[in-house]
Amino acid sequence: MEQTEGEVRKVLAEVLSELGVDPDSVADSATLGSDLELDSTDAVEIGLELKRHFSVAVKVQVKGGETLGDLVKLVMGEIRQAGG
C-alpha cells in the first residue's frame, strides 16, 4: 500500500503531541530544534516511530534548521526508495 504525505504528517503530529509539542506549532515551516524545541532524545523517538509505522530508517536532525516539511520529504523519499 502506498503511503501518502498526509499519512506521514498525521503520524508525525501524533508523535509530536506525545512529546508535548503544541499542535498549533506543527507546520511544515517549523524547525525541529528551535521552533518545536526538540532535542536529540526526541529525534531518536521520532525516528523509531517512523520506522515502526513506515518501515523506513531516517536520521532526524534537530540541529541545523531542518523543518517538519524537510522531514516529511525525507520520509517520503525513503518510502519511495523502499518501494512503498
C-alpha positions as CSV (number, residue, x, y, z in Angstrom):
1,M,0.0,0.0,0.0
2,E,1.4,3.4,-1.0
3,Q,1.9,5.8,1.8
4,T,1.0,9.5,1.4
5,E,2.4,12.7,2.7
6,G,-0.8,13.2,4.7
7,E,-0.2,9.9,6.5
8,V,3.3,10.8,7.3
9,R,2.2,14.2,8.6
10,K,-0.5,12.5,10.7
11,V,2.0,10.2,12.3
12,L,4.4,13.0,13.0
13,A,1.6,15.1,14.5
14,E,0.7,12.2,16.8
15,V,4.3,11.6,17.9
16,L,5.0,15.4,18.4
17,S,1.8,15.6,20.5
18,E,3.1,12.7,22.7
19,L,6.4,14.6,23.1
20,G,4.5,17.7,24.3
21,V,4.6,19.8,21.2
22,D,1.7,22.3,20.9
23,P,-0.4,21.2,17.9
24,D,-0.7,24.8,16.9
25,S,3.1,24.8,16.4
26,V,3.1,21.9,13.9
27,A,3.6,23.4,10.5
28,D,5.9,22.4,7.5
29,S,8.0,25.6,8.1
30,A,8.6,24.8,11.8
31,T,12.2,24.0,12.6
32,L,12.5,20.8,14.7
33,G,15.1,22.3,17.1
34,S,14.3,26.0,17.6
35,D,10.6,26.2,16.8
36,L,9.4,22.9,18.2
37,E,12.1,22.8,20.9
38,L,13.0,19.1,20.2
39,D,16.2,17.6,21.4
40,S,18.3,14.6,20.4
41,T,16.3,12.2,22.6
42,D,13.1,13.4,20.9
43,A,14.8,12.9,17.5
44,V,15.5,9.3,18.3
45,E,11.9,8.7,19.4
46,I,10.6,10.3,16.2
47,G,12.9,8.1,14.2
48,L,11.8,5.0,16.0
49,E,8.1,5.8,15.5
50,L,8.7,6.5,11.8
51,K,10.4,3.1,11.4
52,R,7.6,1.4,13.3
53,H,4.9,3.0,11.1
54,F,6.5,3.1,7.7
55,S,9.4,0.5,7.9
56,V,12.0,3.1,6.9
57,A,15.0,4.4,8.8
58,V,15.6,8.2,8.7
59,K,18.0,10.3,10.7
60,V,16.0,13.1,12.3
61,Q,18.1,16.2,12.7
62,V,17.1,18.7,15.4
63,K,20.1,21.0,14.9
64,G,20.9,22.8,11.7
65,G,17.4,24.1,10.8
66,E,15.7,21.0,9.5
67,T,12.0,21.8,9.2
68,L,9.0,19.5,9.6
69,G,8.4,19.8,5.9
70,D,12.0,18.6,5.3
71,L,11.4,15.6,7.4
72,V,8.2,14.7,5.6
73,K,10.1,14.9,2.3
74,L,12.9,12.8,3.7
75,V,10.4,10.1,4.9
76,M,8.6,10.1,1.6
77,G,11.8,9.7,-0.3
78,E,12.8,6.7,1.9
79,I,9.3,5.2,1.4
80,R,9.6,5.5,-2.4
81,Q,13.1,4.1,-2.4
82,A,11.9,1.1,-0.3
83,G,9.1,0.6,-2.9
84,G,6.2,1.6,-0.7
